[in-house]
Amino acid sequence: IAPTCLIRGLGTSLEIAIVEAKGGTGDYNTNLDSKADAALKTFEQGGYDLGFLHVKAVDDAGHDKSIDLKIEFLEKIDSMMERLAYGLCDLGNTQGVKYALCVTGDHSTPVEYGDHSCEPVPFAMCSVDRMVECLKGDPTQFRTGGYLCDQVEIFDEISTVQGALGRFQGSEVMSIIKRFSRLLANQQSQ
């Protein structure tokens, strides 16, 4: 789900299916609920074990040096992630599958500079069943169990470097996601 030309073009060149989301744009007018719903519908139809949902507006807010818009879209993304977590949790329970969500960026765009910067980007990943339990009021779900847990509670460029994964190159992202997916699959089969 990537309405911007660059991301769509990369997906197409890699023969990745491009999923349409009504009202999903690459700007401030994007409909994040529609993007979440399109992702859920795609996974419900089957045939996919990985999805990519791109949100451009946070980057645009950084370029426009608008802290208010950046905060607004980060809050909208929080709501979208909650919608995805609940939907994927329900879908996983129906299908007998454990889904995970990964949140990251391709670069930082601080409002102070209005341009891309060289800070490490935040990276977080969790199983949706654990995320839903936390959203329901049980924050211990991120601290216990057989998952890779740490004490990081803030999703920003500085805090996440202190996480269990530490710093790593962007070229390692897919292998980290695949290892986490295997961990979830192994726990599901036990």
C-alpha positions in Angstrom: 0.0 0.0 0.0 2.2 2.7 -1.4 0.5 5.6 -3.1 3.7 7.7 -3.7 5.3 7.2 -7.2 8.7 6.3 -5.9 7.6 3.6 -3.5 5.0 2.3 -5.9 7.7 2.1 -8.6 10.1 0.2 -6.4 7.4 -2.3 -5.5 6.4 -2.7 -9.2 10.0 -3.2 -10.3 10.4 -5.9 -7.6 7.1 -7.5 -8.8 5.4 -6.8 -5.4 1.6 -6.5 -5.7 0.4 -2.9 -5.3 -2.7 -2.8 -3.2 -5.1 0.2 -3.7 -6.5 2.0 -0.7 -9.4 4.4 -1.4 -8.3 7.8 -0.3 -4.8 6.6 0.4 -2.5 9.3 -0.9 1.1 10.3 -0.4 0.2 13.6 1.3 -1.6 15.3 4.2 -5.0 14.3 2.8 -4.3 10.5 3.1 -6.9 8.2 4.6 -5.0 6.1 7.1 -8.1 4.1 8.1 -8.6 3.1 4.4 -4.9 2.0 4.3 -5.3 -0.1 7.4 -8.6 -1.6 6.0 -7.0 -2.4 2.7 -4.1 -4.2 4.5 -6.5 -6.2 6.6 -8.6 -7.2 3.6 -5.5 -8.2 1.7 -4.3 -10.5 4.5 -7.8 -11.9 4.9 -7.9 -12.9 1.2 -4.7 -14.9 1.8 -1.6 -15.5 -0.2 0.6 -13.0 1.6 3.0 -13.3 4.5 4.4 -9.8 4.4 2.8 -6.4 3.8 4.2 -2.9 3.4 2.2 0.2 4.3 3.8 3.5 3.5 2.9 6.8 5.2 4.5 9.9 3.6 2.9 12.7 5.6 5.2 12.6 8.6 8.2 13.1 6.2 6.4 16.0 4.5 5.7 17.6 7.9 9.4 17.5 8.6 10.2 19.1 5.3 7.6 21.8 5.9 9.1 22.4 9.4 5.6 21.9 10.9 5.8 20.3 14.4 2.0 20.5 14.7 1.5 18.5 11.5 4.2 16.0 12.5 2.6 15.4 15.8 -0.9 15.2 14.2 0.3 12.5 11.8 2.2 10.5 14.4 -1.0 10.4 16.5 -3.0 9.3 13.4 -0.4 6.6 12.8 -0.9 5.5 16.4 -4.6 5.1 15.7 -3.9 3.3 12.5 -1.5 0.9 14.2 -4.1 0.1 16.8 -6.7 -0.6 14.1 -4.2 -2.9 12.4 -3.3 -4.7 15.6 -6.9 -5.5 16.6 -7.8 -6.5 13.0 -4.7 -8.7 12.6 -5.2 -10.3 16.0 -8.8 -11.2 15.1 -7.7 -12.4 11.7 -4.8 -14.4 13.2 -7.2 -16.1 15.7 -9.5 -17.0 12.8 -6.7 -18.3 10.6 -4.5 -19.8 13.3 -1.7 -17.5 12.3 0.4 -15.2 14.5 0.9 -11.8 12.9 3.5 -9.1 13.8 3.8 -5.4 13.1 7.1 -3.6 12.4 7.3 0.2 12.5 10.2 2.1 11.1 11.3 4.8 8.8 13.7 5.1 5.9 15.3 8.3 7.3 14.7 11.1 9.9 13.4 14.5 8.8 13.6 16.8 11.8 11.3 19.8 11.7 14.3 21.9 13.0 16.2 21.3 9.7 13.4 20.7 7.2 15.5 18.0 5.5 16.7 14.5 5.9 19.3 13.9 8.6 21.7 11.1 9.5 20.3 10.0 12.9 19.5 6.3 13.2 15.8 5.6 12.6 13.6 4.0 15.2 12.6 0.4 14.6 10.1 -1.6 16.6 8.5 -5.0 16.1 6.0 -7.0 18.1 3.4 -9.7 17.8 -0.1 -8.3 17.4 -1.5 -10.5 20.1 0.9 -9.0 22.6 0.2 -5.5 21.3 -3.5 -6.0 21.7 -3.1 -7.2 25.3 -1.1 -4.1 26.1 -3.7 -1.9 24.4 -6.3 -3.5 26.6 -4.4 -2.4 29.7 -1.8 -5.1 30.3 1.6 -3.4 29.7 3.4 -6.4 31.1 2.9 -8.2 27.8 5.9 -6.3 26.4 8.1 -7.3 29.3 7.5 -11.0 29.7 7.2 -14.1 27.7 9.4 -15.7 25.0 9.8 -12.6 22.9 12.7 -10.3 22.5 11.9 -7.6 25.1 13.7 -4.5 26.4 13.0 -1.5 28.6 12.5 1.1 25.8 9.2 2.9 26.2 9.6 5.8 23.7 9.7 5.4 20.0 12.2 8.0 18.8 15.7 8.1 17.3 17.5 8.3 20.6 15.6 5.9 22.8 15.3 3.0 20.4 19.1 2.7 20.0 19.1 1.5 23.6 16.8 -1.4 22.6 17.6 -5.1 22.5 18.4 -4.9 18.8 20.9 -1.9 19.3 22.0 -0.3 16.1 22.1 -2.1 12.8 22.3 -1.4 9.1 19.2 -1.0 6.9 20.3 -4.0 4.9 19.6 -6.1 8.0 16.0 -5.2 8.4 14.5 -8.0 6.3 16.6 -10.7 8.0 15.5 -9.3 11.4 11.8 -9.4 10.4 12.2 -13.0 9.0 13.9 -14.2 12.2 11.1 -12.6 14.3 8.5 -14.2 12.1 10.1 -17.6 12.5 10.2 -17.1 16.3 6.4 -16.4 16.3 5.8 -19.5 14.1 7.9 -21.7 16.3 6.0 -20.5 19.4 2.7 -21.0 17.7 3.6 -24.7 16.9 4.5 -25.5 20.5 
